[in-house]
Amino acid sequence: MDVLVPDIGDFTDVPVIEILVEVGQEVAEEDPLVVLESDKATMEVPSPAAGKVGDLLVKVGDKVSEGSPLVRIDGADGAKPAAAAAEPAAAEEPAAPAPEPAAKSDNHAQLLVLGSGVGGYTAAFRAADLGMDVVLVERDERLGGVCLNVGCIPSKALLHVAKIIAEAQLAAEHGVRFGDPEIDVDKLRGWKDDIVGKLTGGLAQMAKGRKVRVVNGEGRFTGPNALAVGDETITFDNAVVAAGSQAATLPGLPDDPRIADSTGALELPEIPGRLLVIGGGIIGLEMAAVYDALGAKVTVVELLDQLMPGCDPDLVKPLRKRIDERYEAIHLSTKVEKVEAADDGLRATLSNGETQTFDRVLVAVGRRPNGAAIGLDAAGVKADERGFVPVDDQMRTNVAHICAIGDIVGEPMLAHKAAHQGKVAAEVLAGHDVAFEPRGIPNVAYTEPEVAWVGLTETQAAEQGIEVEKAVFPWSASGRALSLDGSTGLTKLLFDPTTRRLLGAGAVGPSAGDLIAEPTFALEMGADAEDIGLTIHPHPTLSETIAFAADIAGGTITDLPNKKATRR
Ligand SMILES: Cc1cc2nc3c(=O)[nH]c(=O)nc-3n(C[C@H](O)[C@H](O)[C@H](O)COP(=O)(O)OP(=O)(O)OC[C@H]3O[C@@H](n4cnc5c(N)ncnc54)[C@H](O)[C@@H]3O)c2cc1C
C-alpha cells in the first residue's frame, strides 16, 4: 500500500523536512514515517498499518500536497491507506443504524466506557446515575486520566507554589521581605502526588458507590459490540470512546532522560540550571512558570509568531512583559532545528542560527489523540488520519451506538469540554434528546498573570469579517487589582453592535481563570451589555471589571472618563 499525504487543511506544496524510515525497515501501526512542515506547524505522517518499508516515494525537500504518495509499505494490504482514513466527518454523515444487539456474553454491560479520564469517568458516572449497568475500562492503575494524574491537577498544584513565590517576591517592593525560598523538591513532589492520590482514590470510591465495574487493562475493540481486555472479552449494547490523548513528540530528538514532555516535567526530577521549553502554548508556558519560580533559567522557543496561539495579542501582552523581564530568552517564529546530547548538557540549535546548551529540555508541542491503537476499525468507527474520531452534536460516531468524547474527538483539548461531552454521551445513550451545543468553551492559562478567554476573539472577528463593539476596562483603574499587584491586567468584552449581546470575552491578571466563568455564563444566557452592567457586582472585587467593561459599552461608565457621555 502507498501511504499518502493526509488531509492537511488548506496547505499545499508543503516541504518534506525529514524521512524517518529506510527501505526494508519494519514499521508498526502509527510509527512516524515522514515529517512535513507547513508555515504553521510541523507534522508527522504515521504509518496506518504494520509492514515493511518497500520504497520511499519522496525525498527531503520535495513539496507535497494532500494525496501525494510518500512511502510504500509492503505486507500491509487490506489496511486502509492513510488518506482513505480522512473521509468526511461523521458529523456530516447520518449515523449508521444501530446493529442488532450483540449476543450477550456472561461478561456484558449496557454501557462500556473506554478510558477513565475526566470525559470517561463523567460519562460512566452519569450513565450509572441514570440506571445503566456500566463497565469502565482503564489501562492505568489509577482512574482520572491525564487531567488528574499528569495534567490539570498536578500542574495547578505546582503553579500555586509558583504563585506564592512570585507574590512573596513582589511583597518585597511593598516593604515585606521573606528572603529567598528554600525548596525541598522531594517534599513538594510528595505534596503534589498526595493531591493526585486523594482525587484519584476518591474516583475509585465513587465508581464503587455507583456500582460501576472498573476493569484494568488495555482495551481494544474486536467488533461493534465487543472489546477485548487481555484474555477477557466484554460485550456491550452501547459504548463511549474516551481514550484521550498523549503528548506529541518532535522527530529527531535524542533518546535522553534530560528531555521530557509535560508528564516528565511534572515529575519534578530536579530543578535544572537552564531549561529550554520547546512550544509557547498554554502547557509550555505553565511549565515554564513553575520552573522559573523554582529557580531555573528559562528559554522558550515557539514556531509561530505569538505566544499562546489562538489568544488575542492584547491579552498575552502583560504576560509577555513579565516573562521578558524574568526569562533568559523568548524566541518567536523560531524552530529548534536539532538537539544533541552531550555530557555537559543538551545542545540545541535554533533556526535563528544560535546554539545554546541546556540542562534539560521540555517538549510541549501539542497533543495527539489515542485513536490509532484501540481497534476502532473492528468496531466500524471511523477516525481521521491523525486518530481523531469525528462525532455529531450528540457525540455519536458514524456507528450510532458508539459515542466518542474528550480529547479524542479534537480541539479544544480541555477537561471541562470532555466532562460536558461525557454527560451528553451518557444521556444520549440513555435515550435522552440532548446535544452538545456550547456557545463558548473557556480557555485558561494559569500563568503569572493568568490569561483567559471565551467565545469569539478579536482576531477571529477580524478574520471572519464580524463587526464587534469592543469594551476594555484597564485594571489600573480597579482598586482591587491595584491591591493585588494586578494593575497590568485588563478585561475585554466584545458585543454584537446591533443586538448588544455578548459575543466573546477575555481577561488577563490575577484570577482571570475564575473571572472568565461569568462572561461564559453571560454568553450561554444570551446576555447583553445592559444585563451585565446592571448586575450588582461586589466591591472591591475583580469581578467589577466585567461590569465596568459592560458599562463602557453601554455608555454608563463612571469609574473612567466616559467617551459616550452627553455633557451640557
Ligand atoms: C500538563 C497538562 C496540563 C493541563 N491542564 C489543563 C487545565 O488546566 N485545564 C483543562 O481543562 N485541561 C487541561 N489539560 C488537558 C486535559 O488534561 C485533557 O483535556 C483531559 O485530560 C482530556 O480528558 P479525556 O477524558 O478526553 O482523556 P484523558 O485524560 O487523556 O484520558 C483518557 C484515558 O483513557 C485511557 N486509555 C487510552 N487508551 C486506552 C486503552 N486502549 N485501554 C484502556 N484505557 C485507555 C488512558 O490511560 C487515560 O486514562 C492539561 C493537559 C496537560 C498535559
PDBQT file of the ligand as one rigid body, heavy atoms in Angstrom, charges set to zero:
ROOT
HETATM    1  C1  LIG A 601       0.243  19.371  31.618  1.00  0.00    +0.000 C 
HETATM    2  C2  LIG A 601      -1.217  19.486  31.264  1.00  0.00    +0.000 A 
HETATM    3  C3  LIG A 601      -1.999  20.423  31.890  1.00  0.00    +0.000 A 
HETATM    4  C4  LIG A 601      -3.343  20.542  31.570  1.00  0.00    +0.000 A 
HETATM    5  N1  LIG A 601      -4.080  21.483  32.210  1.00  0.00    +0.000 NA
HETATM    6  C5  LIG A 601      -5.388  21.605  31.918  1.00  0.00    +0.000 A 
HETATM    7  C6  LIG A 601      -6.186  22.555  32.599  1.00  0.00    +0.000 A 
HETATM    8  O1  LIG A 601      -5.717  23.291  33.460  1.00  0.00    +0.000 OA
HETATM    9  N2  LIG A 601      -7.499  22.629  32.288  1.00  0.00    +0.000 N 
HETATM   10  C7  LIG A 601      -8.061  21.822  31.329  1.00  0.00    +0.000 A 
HETATM   11  O2  LIG A 601      -9.259  21.937  31.062  1.00  0.00    +0.000 OA
HETATM   12  N3  LIG A 601      -7.323  20.902  30.665  1.00  0.00    +0.000 NA
HETATM   13  C8  LIG A 601      -6.007  20.782  30.941  1.00  0.00    +0.000 A 
HETATM   14  N4  LIG A 601      -5.270  19.828  30.288  1.00  0.00    +0.000 N 
HETATM   15  C9  LIG A 601      -5.936  18.988  29.274  1.00  0.00    +0.000 C 
HETATM   16  C10 LIG A 601      -6.735  17.862  29.945  1.00  0.00    +0.000 C 
HETATM   17  O3  LIG A 601      -5.871  17.113  30.748  1.00  0.00    +0.000 OA
HETATM   18  C11 LIG A 601      -7.381  16.983  28.888  1.00  0.00    +0.000 C 
HETATM   19  O4  LIG A 601      -8.178  17.783  28.038  1.00  0.00    +0.000 OA
HETATM   20  C12 LIG A 601      -8.260  15.929  29.537  1.00  0.00    +0.000 C 
HETATM   21  O5  LIG A 601      -7.473  15.088  30.332  1.00  0.00    +0.000 OA
HETATM   22  C13 LIG A 601      -8.977  15.109  28.471  1.00  0.00    +0.000 C 
HETATM   23  O6  LIG A 601      -9.746  14.132  29.082  1.00  0.00    +0.000 OA
HETATM   24  P1  LIG A 601     -10.174  12.811  28.303  1.00  0.00    +0.000 P 
HETATM   25  O7  LIG A 601     -11.128  12.111  29.211  1.00  0.00    +0.000 OA
HETATM   26  O8  LIG A 601     -10.608  13.133  26.941  1.00  0.00    +0.000 OA
HETATM   27  O9  LIG A 601      -8.839  11.975  28.107  1.00  0.00    +0.000 OA
HETATM   28  P2  LIG A 601      -7.613  11.560  29.021  1.00  0.00    +0.000 P 
HETATM   29  O10 LIG A 601      -7.486  12.372  30.227  1.00  0.00    +0.000 OA
HETATM   30  O11 LIG A 601      -6.437  11.509  28.092  1.00  0.00    +0.000 OA
HETATM   31  O12 LIG A 601      -7.991  10.103  29.479  1.00  0.00    +0.000 OA
HETATM   32  C14 LIG A 601      -8.000   9.012  28.605  1.00  0.00    +0.000 C 
HETATM   33  C15 LIG A 601      -7.846   7.752  29.412  1.00  0.00    +0.000 C 
HETATM   34  O13 LIG A 601      -8.002   6.656  28.537  1.00  0.00    +0.000 OA
HETATM   35  C16 LIG A 601      -7.060   5.667  28.894  1.00  0.00    +0.000 C 
HETATM   36  N5  LIG A 601      -6.837   4.825  27.727  1.00  0.00    +0.000 N 
HETATM   37  C17 LIG A 601      -6.386   5.190  26.497  1.00  0.00    +0.000 A 
HETATM   38  N6  LIG A 601      -6.338   4.125  25.681  1.00  0.00    +0.000 NA
HETATM   39  C18 LIG A 601      -6.769   3.071  26.408  1.00  0.00    +0.000 A 
HETATM   40  C19 LIG A 601      -6.944   1.701  26.128  1.00  0.00    +0.000 A 
HETATM   41  N7  LIG A 601      -6.669   1.191  24.929  1.00  0.00    +0.000 N 
HETATM   42  N8  LIG A 601      -7.400   0.897  27.107  1.00  0.00    +0.000 NA
HETATM   43  C20 LIG A 601      -7.688   1.398  28.348  1.00  0.00    +0.000 A 
HETATM   44  N9  LIG A 601      -7.538   2.688  28.669  1.00  0.00    +0.000 NA
HETATM   45  C21 LIG A 601      -7.085   3.507  27.710  1.00  0.00    +0.000 A 
HETATM   46  C22 LIG A 601      -5.834   6.462  29.296  1.00  0.00    +0.000 C 
HETATM   47  O14 LIG A 601      -4.974   5.693  30.117  1.00  0.00    +0.000 OA
HETATM   48  C23 LIG A 601      -6.466   7.625  30.054  1.00  0.00    +0.000 C 
HETATM   49  O15 LIG A 601      -6.611   7.341  31.418  1.00  0.00    +0.000 OA
HETATM   50  C24 LIG A 601      -3.918  19.683  30.594  1.00  0.00    +0.000 A 
HETATM   51  C25 LIG A 601      -3.133  18.710  29.960  1.00  0.00    +0.000 A 
HETATM   52  C26 LIG A 601      -1.796  18.611  30.296  1.00  0.00    +0.000 A 
HETATM   53  C27 LIG A 601      -0.973  17.555  29.603  1.00  0.00    +0.000 C 
ENDROOT
TORSDOF 0
